[in-house]
Each structure stands twice: as C-alpha cells, then as structure tokens.
Amino acid sequence: MEVENSVCLVTGANRGIGRAFARVLLKHGAAKVYAGARDPSTVTDEGVTPLRLDVTKPEDVEAAAAAAGDATIVINNAGVFGDGTLLEGSFDGARQALDVNFFGTWAVSRAFAPVLARNGGGALVNMLSVASWVGRPDWPGYAASKAAQWSLTEATRQGLSDQGTLVIGVHSGFVDTDLAAFTDAPKIEPADVAEQTVEALKTNSPEVLTDDATRKAKAALSEPPVPFR
C-alpha cells in the first residue's frame, strides 16, 4: 500500500494516537490528511484538514464519507475507555465504550468501504488494544469493546477482500496519552504506534503488535485459562 501521495482519514485525530497518526502520515508523504474530531476547532496541527466527525452520529459519518470521498486510507482511531469495574458502578461507561469503539468503528468502516472500493481498494486500519485478548475486572467494558472490535476487524478483512482493501488491526498496551494517564505502567509513545502502522501499510501487513506486552498476550491465546482457585 502506497502511503506517499495517499489521502487519509483519521478519526479522533485531535489528540493522542490519532494526532500522531496524522503527523506521521504527513511525514511519510500523504497528500492529504482529514483529521476527524467531534469538535473540528480542537484540531490545531498545520497541514491537516479538520473534519467534524462524531463516530456515534450517523449524520456525521455520512457527511464525512461524502466530504472525504477521495480517501484511500481510513484509520479508525476514535475511542473511549469507559468507567465501571466488574462488580461496581453503572453500565453506562461500558455502553459508551461499545458505542464508540465497536459500533463507531463499524459505522465508519461501512460508510467508507465503497469510497475505498472506488479509489482502488486502499486500506482500513483499526486501532485495537492488548485488551482485545486480556480481560480485566477493573475495566471489563473497555476490554469487551476491544474484543468485539477485533472480531469486527476479522470480519471486515474477509468482507472487503474482494474489493482489494487491506485491513490492518493495530494492537498496543499502554500508550503515553490522556487515556492511559491513570497508570504508571510502562508506556510507548504515540508516534511509535503510528510509525509501526505506516510500516505495516507499506508492507501490506494485516496486524501490528506494537510492544512486548501485546506480543506476549497474543502468544498466550493458546494457553489454558487460569484455573479456579
């Protein structure tokens, strides 16, 4: 997949990993980067094209697909963490995580699939997580949304194969963004995630495992569940 001279859309591009994606794509020669955000005024980087896009609003998604009809690379990055632990708190945070991370990704993917087909196939990238494979009682809603998003990524890869669209799942542990500010655990830089993703685009790689924690989690999928104690 050619990144140089590509036309890209990044959701949630006003900060964190999304902002890093936009910057790195321009660095690698993208001709245009649409920076999707709920409030376009929060997109402050030079060289990008701000685009109003709340992935939970069908009218925003439809308008974005029309405005960015020249897109050849779409990066589903918009995401939320969601409050509520396994045994405490309401389900509102988990519902929001599913609405944004899972249904939002699905909505954008569905809307832009014909755009990518018209433009030669292109690529669709989903920003996933080590939580796609690791359930945690302190953030079960987020983990469930990422597991669902991973399943959606697999379905999308199969569903768009005939139109020649490369579908990439990017998995990462903690990244040094506002979303992970609650923990002192080791983190990688957003630009590192973006650079690895651009390399996957260039080499047509379907999956990116950005750090050791993620690679270990993927390798452990074949192991038996932790026994009851």
Buried (B, 14 or more C-beta within 10 A) or exposed (E): BBBEEBBBBBBBBBBBBBBBBBBBBBBBEBEBBBBBBBEBEEBEBEEBBBBBBBBBBEEBBEBBBEBBEBBBBBBBBBBBBBBBEEEEEEEEBBBBBBBBBBBBBBBBBEBBBEBBBBBEBBBBBBBBBBBBBBEEEEBBBBBBBBBBBBEBBEEBBEBBEEBEBBBBBBBBBBBBBEBBEEEEEEBBEBBBBBBBBBEBBEEEBEBBBBBEBBBBBBEEEEEEEEEEE
